[in-house]
Amino acid sequence: YGSTPEGITISSPYPNPFNPVTRIKYSIAQKSNILIEIYNIQGRLIDKTVTDHAETGYYTFTWDGTNQPSGIYLIRMKINDAIKNYRTILIK
């Protein structure tokens, strides 16, 4: 990328549908706390990633659904006060 992000950006998961890995690219313009949660369609938390005080920059979150059954999953990303929710489909 080579430049400093101007704010918080969060891309949609790609690919979607996926098998077995999907990725979300995001950027932050200042030190941030990042929470990423994966829920199954029944609303049960199945995976969680927390990063405290992440440095300014560009990042990629990769979720591997190898150990999960096919179905719809919800990805919730919280960066400081910005929250994005995505629905993804795992097809095996």
C-alpha positions as CSV (number, residue, x, y, z in Angstrom):
1,Y,0.0,0.0,0.0
2,G,2.7,2.5,0.9
3,S,0.6,5.1,2.5
4,T,-1.1,5.7,5.9
5,P,-4.8,5.1,6.0
6,E,-7.0,8.1,6.5
7,G,-9.7,6.3,8.5
8,I,-11.2,3.0,9.3
9,T,-12.1,0.8,6.3
10,I,-13.5,-2.7,6.3
11,S,-14.1,-4.7,3.1
12,S,-16.7,-7.4,2.6
13,P,-15.5,-11.0,3.0
14,Y,-14.0,-12.5,-0.1
15,P,-14.6,-14.9,-1.5
16,N,-18.2,-15.3,-0.5
17,P,-19.5,-18.1,-0.7
18,F,-16.2,-19.7,0.4
19,N,-14.5,-23.1,0.9
20,P,-12.8,-23.2,3.3
21,V,-11.2,-19.8,3.7
22,T,-12.5,-16.2,3.5
23,R,-10.7,-12.9,4.1
24,I,-11.6,-9.4,5.2
25,K,-9.2,-6.5,4.5
26,Y,-9.3,-3.6,6.8
27,S,-7.3,-0.5,7.7
28,I,-6.9,1.7,10.7
29,A,-5.6,5.3,10.9
30,Q,-4.7,5.2,14.6
31,K,-3.9,2.7,17.3
32,S,-7.1,0.7,17.7
33,N,-8.7,-2.1,19.6
34,I,-10.1,-4.7,17.2
35,L,-12.6,-7.4,18.0
36,I,-13.7,-10.0,15.4
37,E,-16.3,-12.6,16.2
38,I,-17.7,-15.4,14.1
39,Y,-21.3,-16.7,14.8
40,N,-23.1,-19.6,13.4
41,I,-26.7,-19.1,12.1
42,Q,-28.1,-20.1,15.5
43,G,-26.2,-17.2,17.1
44,R,-23.6,-19.3,18.9
45,L,-20.1,-17.7,19.0
46,I,-17.7,-20.1,17.4
47,D,-14.5,-18.0,16.9
48,K,-13.2,-14.8,18.4
49,T,-10.1,-12.7,17.8
50,V,-9.1,-9.7,19.9
51,T,-6.2,-7.3,19.1
52,D,-5.5,-4.5,21.6
53,H,-3.6,-1.4,20.5
54,A,-3.2,-2.5,16.9
55,E,-0.8,-0.1,15.1
56,T,-1.9,2.1,12.1
57,G,-1.9,0.2,8.9
58,Y,-3.5,-2.2,6.5
59,Y,-4.5,-5.7,7.6
60,T,-6.2,-8.9,6.4
61,F,-8.2,-11.1,8.7
62,T,-8.5,-14.7,7.4
63,W,-11.1,-17.1,8.7
64,D,-10.7,-20.8,8.1
65,G,-13.9,-22.7,8.3
66,T,-12.3,-26.2,7.7
67,N,-13.7,-27.5,11.0
68,Q,-17.2,-26.1,10.6
69,P,-20.1,-27.5,8.7
70,S,-21.5,-25.9,5.5
71,G,-23.9,-23.1,6.3
72,I,-24.4,-19.4,6.9
73,Y,-22.0,-17.6,9.3
74,L,-22.1,-14.0,10.7
75,I,-18.8,-12.1,11.0
76,R,-18.9,-9.1,13.4
77,M,-16.0,-6.7,13.3
78,K,-15.6,-3.9,15.8
79,I,-12.8,-1.4,15.4
80,N,-13.1,1.2,18.2
81,D,-16.7,2.4,17.8
82,A,-17.1,1.2,14.1
83,I,-19.0,-2.0,13.8
84,K,-19.6,-4.0,10.6
85,N,-21.6,-7.2,10.3
86,Y,-21.3,-9.6,7.3
87,R,-23.1,-12.8,6.4
88,T,-21.0,-15.4,4.7
89,I,-21.8,-18.8,3.3
90,L,-19.5,-21.8,3.7
91,I,-20.0,-24.4,1.0
92,K,-18.2,-27.7,1.2
